[in-house]
């Protein structure tokens, strides 16, 4: 771990440096592309190009979650500030903290905000965002570079901390992973701390598939971007334009699945791994799930993890849910 002063009351703590990322990528790719069926974790979508593509996705007419969650936060941020009295806002997967600024504005207006903690896998993004937040809000900003599945125990809490995990990102985890994540969060919460969780709700499968397979093809490019990452970082010669983007609704699991499907038989090599990769025509690489939940289901998962739901809000259309909870007393 290293800590650096970024100036303007901002510091950055690095638990996941370039060597760690390279090692994790190599492990994930070797495991995923030699398994059956083949799979890759969605976190490798997000290089600079992937982050830009996802930003485009959030503005597409088919992709409703960002707009719906923003609607809730615009309407309820001051209520959340009043219920929590938070002195610290800690955001998991913060990126540039665009939506979270609604919460920060409300906490600042309430006069309780004293510190901001931003947690993300991307060090460059945090190095840019942390001083900006410190300048805007005039409080200490502590950036943490890490993986929320590995480094939650390193996060500073207490002193009336509000942990925000927004965007429906928890839906990228399978049920056992969600349960483990929520238990780990519970262990970090003090008696005056809270968790604010954003979840996408079950709805018409046609709308769900459209949100992950837009007419403009932006999500398809986002999905194929993981192959560009592998080529660049691992000396690969995969052919991204020879993979079809597949998004489908798995009704039994109640989640959207994304896959890359080989258009014709393919053979490629990843030089950094000394790995030859063969795909038959139509063979798929599973790249992401996005689970959709119900209001009762979210409450049930929180309670099972030892968390007590305090309040919950949906947008006017009932598409998205934001739930506030605290450690069960």
N, C-alpha and C positions, 0 to 999 in steps of 0.2 A: 504494500500500500504506500502511495506517495500523496502528499498534500502540497498544493501550490497556491500562492496568493495571486489572485487575478486583478487586484486593485478594486477600488470603489466598493469596499466592504464585501467582496466576493472571494470565496475560496473554492478549490476543486480537489476532491479526494478520489484517487484513482485505484480501484480494485481490479480493473479489467483493462490492462494495457494491450498494445499491439501484439505482443507475443502470446498473451492469453487468448486473444481473439483468433489469431492464426491457428493456435492449437485446437481451440474449440471448433473452428470451421473444419479443420482436417478430420477431427474425430467424428463430427456429425455427418460429414459427406461420406467418409469411408463406411461408417455404419449404415447410413441410409441407402446408399447406392449398391451395397452388397446384400441388402436385406430383400425379403420378398413379402409383400410388394414393396417397391422402392419408395422412399420418402425423404423429404428434406424439411427441416424446421423453418417456419415462416420468418424467424428473426433475420435470416440471411437475405430477405428481400431488401432490407433497408440500408443500402449504401446511399450515396448522395443522389444518384439517379432514381433509386427506388423511393426515397423519401419525397422527392419531387413528384413522382408519379402518384404516390398515395395522396399527396396534397391536392393533386388534380382530381383524384377519385372523390374526395370529400365534397367537391363542388359540382359533381355530376347530378343531373336531375334524378337518376335512378337511385343514387346513394343517399338515403334519408338519415342514417344514424347521427351524423355530425350535426345536421340542422336541428334534429329533434332534441338532442342533448343540450345544444346551445340554447334552444327555446326554454328548456327547463331551468337552466342555470341563470339565464337573463331574468326569469320570473322569480326564482326562489333563492338567489344568492344571499340576499339580505336576511331571509329567514334562516338559512343555514348558518350564517354568521352569528345570528342571535342565539340559535340553539347550541352552538358549539363554543362560542366565545374564544375561538382558537387564537393562540399567540403564534403558533407555527403552522404553516401549511407545507405539507410534505407530499409532493406529487410523484407517483410511480409512472415511468414511461413518459416523462414530461415533454420531451422534444423542446419546442419553443414556448410551451406553456400558454398557447393562444387562448384556449377556452378557460383555463384556470385563472386567467386575469380577471374574469368576472367575479370569481370567489375572492381573489386578492383585493380587488377594488372594494368589495363589500366588507371584508375584514378591516381594511384600512379605514374605511368610512366609519366603522364601528369603534375604531380606536384600539383594537386588540392586537393587530398584527405586529409581531416583533422579529420574526425570522421566516425565511423561505428555504426549504430544502427541495432540490430538484434532482431526480434520480433517472438515469437513462443509460443505455448501452453506448451511446455515441458521445465520445469526448469532445470532438469539434463542435457539435451542436451546443453542448453545455458550456464550453468555453465562451461561446458567443452570447448565449442566453443569460448566463448568470450575472455578468456585469450590467446588462441591460435592465434586468429585474431589480438589481440593487439600486441603480440610478433612478428608476421609476418610482420605487416604493420607499427608498431611504432606510432600508433595514438590511441586516446581515443576510447574505445568500450563500448557502453551502451546497455546492454541486457534488453529486456522487456518481461516479462512473461504475456501473456494475450491472449484473444480471439479476432480476428480481427473483428468479428461481434459485439463486445461489447466495445472494448477499443481503437478504432482508435483515438478517441478524446484525448487520453493521450500521443500520440506519438509526439516527438519533431521534428519539421520541420523548414523551413527557412534556411538561410545561404546556398543557392544553394543545396537543398536536392534532391536526386534522389531516389524516392520510387520504389523498384523493387518487382513486384508480378508475379512470374514466374511459370513455370511448368504446365500451363493450369489449375491451381487450381481454377481460377474464374469459370471454367466450372462446378464445384461442386455446384454452386449456381443457383437457378432458376431465370428466367428473372427479376421478381420484386426485388429479393435479390441482383442480380447483379447491378441493377439500384441504389438501396439504397447504396450499397457498393461504387460505383463509385462517387456518390454525396458526400458521407462522405470523400472520398479521396480528391475530389476537394476542400472541405472546409479546408483541412489541407495544401493545396499547396499555397505557396507564389508566387509572380510574377516571381521569378527565379528558381522555383522548377519544377520537372518533374515526371511523372509516366511512368515506363517501364513495359509493360504488355505482358505476354506470353499467347497465346491462341492456342488451337488445332483447325485445320480447318476441315470442312466437307469433307469426302472422301468416297471411296467405303465401304459400310456397312460390307462386309466380312472382310476387313482389320481391321475395328474398333472392331468388335466382337472378332476377334482373339487376338487383343491387350489386351482385358480384359478377355479372356478365353484361356490362353496359354496351349499348349500341355503338359507341365511339371506339370501343376496343381498348380503353385505357387500362382496365383491370387485366385484360389479357397481356398487355405489355408489362404491367407490374408483376404478374405471375412469371412471365418468361425472364424477367430481370434477374432472377436467382441464377439462371444459367450463365448470364453475362458475368455475374459475381464469381461463379466457379471458374469460368474461363480466365478471368483476369487474375484471381488470387491463387489459383492452383495450376496454371499453365494448361488449361483445357482447350479442346477443340470441339466442344459441343456446338450444335447448330440450332440456336434458339428459334429461328424462323421455320424449323421443321418440327415444331411442337405446337399442338393445338391446346388452347386454354379450355378447360372443362370446369364448369361450376354446376353442382347438382345439390338437391335437397335430400338428405338422408332422414326420412320420416321416423324411422325406428329410434335414431339417436337424437333427433330434433336439432340437427346442425347442417349448415352449408359446408360442403367439401369443395376444395379446389385441387385440381390435378393438372399436370402437363402430360399430354398424350402424344406419343411418338407418331409422326406422320411418315410411315415407312420404317423399315428396319434401319437401325442406326448403330454405329460403333464409334466410340470416342475414347480419348485417353486424357487422364488428368496427370500431367507429368510430375507435379509436386508430390503426388501420392504413389506414383508408379502403378496407377490403377487403370485398367481397361474396363470400359462400361459398354455393355451391349443391351439394346432394347429391341424387342420385336415390334413389328407394326402394330399400333394400337395399344402398346404397353404404356402404363401410366406411372408417373411419379407423383405421389401425394404430397402436396405442399402446405395445406392449411385447412383447419376446421374453424368454423365460427358458430358456436353453440348459441341457440336462442332459448330463452327461459320464460317462465311465467312469474307473476308477482309472488304467488305462493311458493313456487320453487326457489326463488331467491331467498325468501324468508327462511325456508327450510334449511337451505345450505348454510346460511348465516348462523342460525340457531345451533345446527349440528357442530359448527366450529366453535361454539361458545361465545357467539356475538348476539347482542340484543338489538333488533331493529327498533329505531327510535321514530323514524318518519320516512315516507317515500312519496315520490312525485312522478307523474308521467306527463308527457306533452299532451296537447289538446287532442291529437289523433290516437293516443294510446299506443304509440309505436315503441317507445323507449322508456326506461325506468331508471331513476336515480334514487338510491337508498342510503340513508344515514343510519349507522349502527355504532354501538360501543361495546366494550367488553362486558360480558354478563356478570352481574353483581351477585 
